[in-house]
Amino acid sequence: MIPLGGLRLRFYFYIAILFLQTSCAIAPYINCADGKKVQVGMTQDEVVKLMGDPYFVSLSKGSVVFGWQDNEDVRQAKNDLQVTINPQTKLIDKVEGTCSQ
């Protein structure tokens, strides 16, 4: 049996971890000059090395989509880039957005 004080301590530990995770979130940022260098056939690792960590990652019809944008609200973003990645090959299948070629 866990003493009541141990449960309280564990609760505060999980709250602290949650706070740290949310406070270290990635802010929206994109460098369009680098975005124009992204091409179909590049590897996932090459794109992340060039662009930095994506602002969002989503799944779409058996593919993974990485995205970068200059505003948290996609409707207000002036610059954006989305790359569709084949999860088996880890290669870029599609490049879209205002910062693409």
C-alpha positions as CSV (number, residue, x, y, z in Angstrom):
1,M,0.0,0.0,0.0
2,I,1.3,3.4,-0.9
3,P,1.1,6.0,1.8
4,L,-1.1,9.1,1.2
5,G,2.0,11.3,1.2
6,G,3.6,9.2,-1.5
7,L,0.5,9.6,-3.7
8,R,0.6,13.3,-3.3
9,L,4.4,13.4,-4.1
10,R,3.8,11.3,-7.2
11,F,0.9,13.6,-8.3
12,Y,3.1,16.7,-8.0
13,F,5.9,14.9,-9.9
14,Y,3.6,14.2,-12.8
15,I,2.3,17.8,-12.8
16,A,5.8,19.1,-12.9
17,I,6.7,16.8,-15.9
18,L,3.6,18.0,-17.7
19,F,4.5,21.6,-17.1
20,L,8.0,21.1,-18.4
21,Q,6.7,19.4,-21.5
22,T,4.3,22.2,-22.3
23,S,6.7,25.0,-21.5
24,C,9.3,23.6,-23.9
25,A,6.9,23.6,-26.9
26,I,8.2,24.5,-30.3
27,A,7.3,28.0,-31.5
28,P,6.2,28.4,-35.1
29,Y,9.2,29.4,-37.3
30,I,10.1,28.9,-40.9
31,N,13.0,30.0,-43.1
32,C,11.6,30.2,-46.6
33,A,15.1,30.3,-48.2
34,D,15.7,26.8,-46.7
35,G,12.2,25.7,-47.6
36,K,12.9,26.3,-51.3
37,K,15.7,23.8,-51.0
38,V,13.4,20.9,-50.0
39,Q,12.8,18.5,-52.8
40,V,10.9,15.3,-53.5
41,G,13.2,12.4,-52.9
42,M,15.0,13.9,-49.9
43,T,15.1,11.8,-46.7
44,Q,13.2,12.7,-43.6
45,D,16.5,13.3,-41.8
46,E,17.8,15.6,-44.5
47,V,14.6,17.8,-44.3
48,V,14.7,18.0,-40.5
49,K,18.4,18.9,-40.6
50,L,17.7,21.6,-43.1
51,M,14.4,23.0,-41.7
52,G,14.7,22.1,-38.0
53,D,12.1,20.3,-36.0
54,P,8.6,20.5,-37.6
55,Y,6.0,22.6,-35.9
56,F,3.4,19.9,-36.5
57,V,3.3,16.2,-37.5
58,S,0.2,14.5,-38.7
59,L,-0.9,11.2,-40.3
60,S,-2.6,11.3,-43.7
61,K,-3.7,8.3,-45.7
62,G,-0.7,6.1,-44.7
63,S,1.8,8.9,-45.0
64,V,3.3,11.3,-42.4
65,V,3.1,15.0,-43.0
66,F,5.7,17.4,-41.4
67,G,4.8,21.1,-41.4
68,W,6.4,24.4,-40.7
69,Q,4.7,27.8,-40.5
70,D,5.3,31.3,-39.2
71,N,2.2,31.6,-37.0
72,E,0.4,29.3,-34.5
73,D,-2.9,29.9,-36.3
74,V,-2.7,28.3,-39.8
75,R,-5.2,30.8,-41.1
76,Q,-2.9,33.7,-40.2
77,A,0.3,32.0,-41.4
78,K,1.8,33.8,-44.4
79,N,4.6,31.3,-44.9
80,D,4.3,27.6,-44.6
81,L,5.7,24.3,-45.9
82,Q,4.3,20.8,-45.7
83,V,6.2,17.7,-46.8
84,T,4.5,14.3,-47.2
85,I,6.8,11.4,-46.1
86,N,6.5,7.7,-47.0
87,P,6.8,6.0,-43.7
88,Q,8.4,2.8,-45.2
89,T,11.1,4.6,-47.3
90,K,11.4,7.8,-45.1
91,L,11.6,9.7,-48.4
92,I,9.7,12.9,-49.3
93,D,6.8,12.2,-51.8
94,K,5.3,15.7,-51.9
95,V,6.3,19.3,-51.1
96,E,3.6,22.0,-50.8
97,G,3.2,25.5,-49.3
98,T,4.1,29.1,-49.9
99,C,7.8,28.4,-49.1
100,S,8.1,25.5,-51.6
101,Q,9.8,25.9,-55.0
